[in-house]
Amino acid sequence: MSLTDTDYLINGSSSDLWERHVGPRWYSHDIAGLHIVAIDWNTWERGIDRVRQDRWIRNDIDAIGDRPWILLAHDNPHASFFRNLPTKPLAVLTGHWHTDRVTTHQGIRFINTPSALFAGLDHSAPSSRIITWDGIEVKPSAPIGVPRTPVSGGALWSRSLQASGRTAGGPVLCGDAVIVAGTGDEPESGRVTVLGLTDGEQRWSTAFDHPIAARPAVVGNMIIVHDIAGNAAGFDVTDGTRVWTDFSADPLRDWCLTVPAVSSDDVVVVGYPGTLRALDPVTGERRWTFPRPWPHFNNVPHTGVMLAGDELLLGAAPLRPALVAIEPQTGEPMWQLDSPSAEGTDRSAAVAATPLSVAVRDDAMSHLDWFGWSPVGPGNRHRSGVTVFPASGHLWAIDDGKILWDRETSTVYAPGQPAFHGDLVIAVTSDRRMSAYHVRTGSAAWSLELEGDALLPHIPFRRTAHGPLMGSPTVEKNTVYAPGMDGRIHAVNAATGRYERSYEIGQSLLAPPLATDDRLIVVTTDGTVVAVGRD
């Protein structure tokens, strides 16, 4: 479509009705000594009237002198937006992403709040936030309106830490310790904590600059974390000393919810979905960088970067290319799958453009594929070399760049990572169903439907109760342990699909459980770490 001053909205409608019945598309006014400025981010981002809006806001801010002000925008403007302004805003309040994300950059608070009436793209429950102006600061509250329930009795131990219970969150085992990461004392801060496996007692806890949505990676004596703005850091596992920090090049546009990837030679890859960086886990030294493969788009990606043999694989539903492979030692592009439409698609037919050429494309809308092949969650690699990805309404498997099989599912927004048991791949295939397929052929082995409802809506755009399944299952020996949004861990026989039992936790579960010889450890969506006995 052609973009003009009066025809720029996605549905082709004009802004005339808004301006006629509501008011101007950019404006400012004062409330209680605070100057409030609003812009039309949509037309600014698309370059339709960027010069006009830039001129207007410079004049507006210049006229108020040193008075404090905040910016209202649909999405975070690019960093260049702030460079030529007479003064910086105290805060930027945005929507668009439907997430719980608060960060601070160069003294500005950037506040994105979950949707009030439906679940967010980061699987946050419907909620709102109070923004307080005390004459000096603009302070965001934690999300409100989400009922908090106590942990059920019978736990071996529990600790309320605001740890990340998102789909990529959860605990990590390191010897006789459990490592968790999440939000710190303030909504824009993070924290890494180490607990004793046996008793849950805190051994150390270290603050970080921004909230952490994903579980850490452990490489030798280092804990590697990746915050929601794309920054990474390495901590000494013994005492929590921060050894190094690697900063994102675009923290306003990087919305990172994924786990750091560790390649075969212990290089840690961080930064997805922005600029990828390969780092030495001990020193933080950069080995290589890889530019953002996709345009800036508001579908929060959960796929992450995964090592598949001698390839690093990444993808971002609903954008094209569906899948990109890069060389883990050098960061060089290897191949990509753009629009595979049939089983057996060979990668050689899909390398018309390298991932590097995709990085310079500006029109995200031309690369959309809402219900197709782009992964919505992280893949997992079987010992045979087959990698299985959850996609929008699909579960598909690749081997050496070829599509082996594709099975339709009912999961449009289910980023759970598949798990393996022998030659079976086990995945969440709807909000109530878990299924197993033979890895090489994709033929069905078993399927199980679970009863019960989620305690709160967590599937994006859902506002009413839905089924309990979405997060990644964990396989330990012969049992699948699935986190349930109904507040239970569901145990299923991995070979037959027979339901064995449930473990009552009492709070919603999205993150995969950690299974040890005698216990299960989970992080709830409330941020509570809970250990229960397996027997």
Buried (B, 14 or more C-beta within 10 A) or exposed (E): EEEEEEEBBEEEEBBEEBEEEEEEBBBBEEEEEBBBBBBBBBBBBBEBBBEBBBEBBEEBBEEBEEEBBBBBBBBBBBBEBBEEBBBBBBBBBBBBBBBBBBBBBEEBBBBBBBBEEBBBBBBBBBBBBEBEBEEEEBBBEBBEEBEEBEBBEEBBBBBBBBBBBBBBBBBBBBEEBBBBBBBBEBBBBBBBBBBEBBEBEEBBBBEBBBBBBBBBBBBEBBBBBBBBBBBBBBBBBEEBEBBBEBEBBBBBBBBBBBBBBBBEEEBBBBBBBBBBBBBBBBEBEEBBEBBBBBBBBBBBBBBBBBBBEEBBBBBBBBBBBBBBBBBBBEBEBBBBBBEBEEEEBBBEEBBEBBBBEBBEBEEBEEBBBEEBBBBBBBBBBBEEEBBBBBBBBBBBBBBBBBBBBBBEBEBBBBBBBBBBBBBBBBBBBBBBBBBBBBBBEBEEBBEBEBEBBBBBBBBBBBEEBBBBBBBBBBBBEEBBBBBBBBBBBBBBBBBEBEBEEBBBBBBBBBBBBBBBEEBBBBBBBBBBBBBBEBE
